[in-house]
Amino acid sequence: MTVDQGLLNKYSLVKGAARRARQLQSGAPALMASTSTKPCRVAQDEIRNGHVTFVVTKKVVAPVLGTGL
C-alpha cells in the first residue's frame, strides 16, 4: 500500500501520523523497526510501509425538518 492509495490527501496523512504518534508516546509498541526514535517519524514510517491503515467513514447529516421558522 502506498501513501497515495491509503489516504485521501496530505491532510489525512498528517492527521493519521499525529494520532499514531500520540499512541506511541502513550506507550504503544512500534509495529516495525525504525531508524528514528521520534514518535512522529516512526508513525510516518509505519504508515508508509503499510503497517498502519486508516478507515475514513462518511458522516451522514440528516436534514432538520419542522423547525417552525
GROMACS elastic network, one bead per residue, 0.5 to 0.9 nm:
[ bonds ]
;  ai    aj funct       b0    kb
    1     4     6  0.82163   500
    1     5     6  0.63182   500
    1     6     6  0.65389   500
    1    47     6  0.89647   500
    1    48     6  0.77871   500
    1    49     6  0.72586   500
    1    50     6  0.55370   500
    2     5     6  0.53334   500
    2     6     6  0.63854   500
    2     7     6  0.86783   500
    2    47     6  0.84998   500
    2    48     6  0.63343   500
    2    49     6  0.74653   500
    2    50     6  0.71610   500
    3     6     6  0.53815   500
    3     7     6  0.60301   500
    3     8     6  0.88397   500
    3     9     6  0.89023   500
    3    13     6  0.77238   500
    3    47     6  0.71274   500
    3    48     6  0.57200   500
    3    49     6  0.84883   500
    3    50     6  0.81765   500
    4     7     6  0.57451   500
    4     8     6  0.70504   500
    4     9     6  0.73805   500
    4    10     6  0.87913   500
    5     8     6  0.75965   500
    6    13     6  0.89365   500
    6    47     6  0.87927   500
    6    50     6  0.85441   500
    6    53     6  0.69043   500
    6    54     6  0.73266   500
    6    55     6  0.87349   500
    7    10     6  0.76821   500
    7    11     6  0.88352   500
    7    12     6  0.59843   500
    7    13     6  0.62514   500
    7    16     6  0.88626   500
    7    53     6  0.85326   500
    7    54     6  0.75482   500
    7    55     6  0.88245   500
    7    56     6  0.84632   500
    8    11     6  0.80121   500
    8    12     6  0.61405   500
    8    13     6  0.79327   500
    8    56     6  0.86498   500
    9    12     6  0.53960   500
    9    13     6  0.65869   500
    9    14     6  0.89668   500
   10    14     6  0.62278   500
   10    15     6  0.86132   500
   11    14     6  0.51593   500
   11    15     6  0.61615   500
   11    16     6  0.85093   500
   12    15     6  0.51053   500
   12    16     6  0.59588   500
   12    17     6  0.84304   500
   13    16     6  0.51521   500
   13    17     6  0.60053   500
   13    18     6  0.84623   500
   13    44     6  0.82848   500
   13    47     6  0.83095   500
   14    17     6  0.51581   500
   14    18     6  0.60244   500
   14    19     6  0.85737   500
   14    44     6  0.86074   500
   15    18     6  0.51699   500
   15    19     6  0.62184   500
   15    20     6  0.86748   500
   16    19     6  0.51882   500
   16    20     6  0.61989   500
   16    21     6  0.85124   500
   16    43     6  0.84086   500
   16    44     6  0.86948   500
   16    47     6  0.83249   500
   16    52     6  0.89730   500
   16    53     6  0.86200   500
   16    54     6  0.72655   500
   17    20     6  0.50996   500
   17    21     6  0.59370   500
   17    22     6  0.85756   500
   17    40     6  0.65308   500
   17    41     6  0.83616   500
   17    42     6  0.87888   500
   17    43     6  0.52998   500
   17    44     6  0.56654   500
   17    46     6  0.87904   500
   17    47     6  0.73659   500
   18    22     6  0.62357   500
   18    23     6  0.87026   500
   18    39     6  0.88715   500
   18    40     6  0.66228   500
   18    43     6  0.76413   500
   18    44     6  0.88117   500
   19    22     6  0.52190   500
   19    23     6  0.64603   500
   19    24     6  0.88581   500
   19    43     6  0.85836   500
   20    24     6  0.63014   500
   20    25     6  0.86858   500
   20    28     6  0.89827   500
   20    39     6  0.81013   500
   20    40     6  0.78072   500
   20    42     6  0.88539   500
   20    43     6  0.56358   500
   20    44     6  0.85537   500
   20    52     6  0.83657   500
   21    24     6  0.50000   500
   21    25     6  0.61536   500
   21    26     6  0.85802   500
   21    38     6  0.85547   500
   21    41     6  0.80641   500
   21    42     6  0.74717   500
   21    43     6  0.54703   500
   21    44     6  0.84845   500
   22    25     6  0.50139   500
   22    26     6  0.61660   500
   22    27     6  0.88192   500
   22    28     6  0.88469   500
   22    39     6  0.76019   500
   22    40     6  0.82581   500
   23    26     6  0.51002   500
   23    27     6  0.65937   500
   23    28     6  0.55091   500
   23    29     6  0.85618   500
   23    39     6  0.86796   500
   24    27     6  0.52835   500
   24    29     6  0.64493   500
   24    30     6  0.68282   500
   24    39     6  0.59352   500
   24    40     6  0.85662   500
   24    42     6  0.85006   500
   24    43     6  0.78894   500
   25    28     6  0.71333   500
   25    39     6  0.64404   500
   28    31     6  0.89891   500
   29    32     6  0.88386   500
   30    33     6  0.71938   500
   30    34     6  0.84458   500
   30    39     6  0.89094   500
   30    42     6  0.74835   500
   30    43     6  0.82415   500
   30    46     6  0.81800   500
   31    46     6  0.68816   500
   31    51     6  0.66111   500
   31    52     6  0.82242   500
   32    42     6  0.84108   500
   32    45     6  0.84837   500
   32    46     6  0.67871   500
   32    51     6  0.76669   500
   33    36     6  0.87743   500
   33    42     6  0.84021   500
   34    37     6  0.73018   500
   34    41     6  0.84111   500
   34    42     6  0.60560   500
   34    45     6  0.71372   500
   34    46     6  0.84407   500
   35    41     6  0.89885   500
   35    42     6  0.80995   500
   36    39     6  0.80479   500
   36    41     6  0.64457   500
   36    42     6  0.63257   500
   37    40     6  0.87974   500
   37    41     6  0.76073   500
   37    42     6  0.68904   500
   38    41     6  0.55200   500
   38    42     6  0.62261   500
   38    43     6  0.86876   500
   39    42     6  0.50280   500
   39    43     6  0.60216   500
   39    44     6  0.85977   500
   40    43     6  0.51707   500
   40    44     6  0.63247   500
   40    45     6  0.87575   500
   41    44     6  0.50366   500
   41    45     6  0.61889   500
   41    46     6  0.86033   500
   42    45     6  0.50950   500
   42    46     6  0.61707   500
   42    47     6  0.87003   500
   43    46     6  0.50808   500
   43    47     6  0.62559   500
   43    48     6  0.85965   500
   43    52     6  0.82349   500
   44    47     6  0.51862   500
   44    48     6  0.60714   500
   44    49     6  0.85939   500
   45    48     6  0.50693   500
   45    49     6  0.61044   500
   45    50     6  0.85756   500
   45    51     6  0.86039   500
   46    49     6  0.52960   500
   46    50     6  0.62222   500
   46    51     6  0.51000   500
   46    52     6  0.57922   500
   47    50     6  0.51682   500
   47    51     6  0.58897   500
   47    53     6  0.67091   500
   48    51     6  0.77709   500
   48    52     6  0.82460   500
   49    52     6  0.79509   500
   50    53     6  0.66125   500
   64    67     6  0.70198   500
   65    68     6  0.85234   500
   66    69     6  0.79668   500
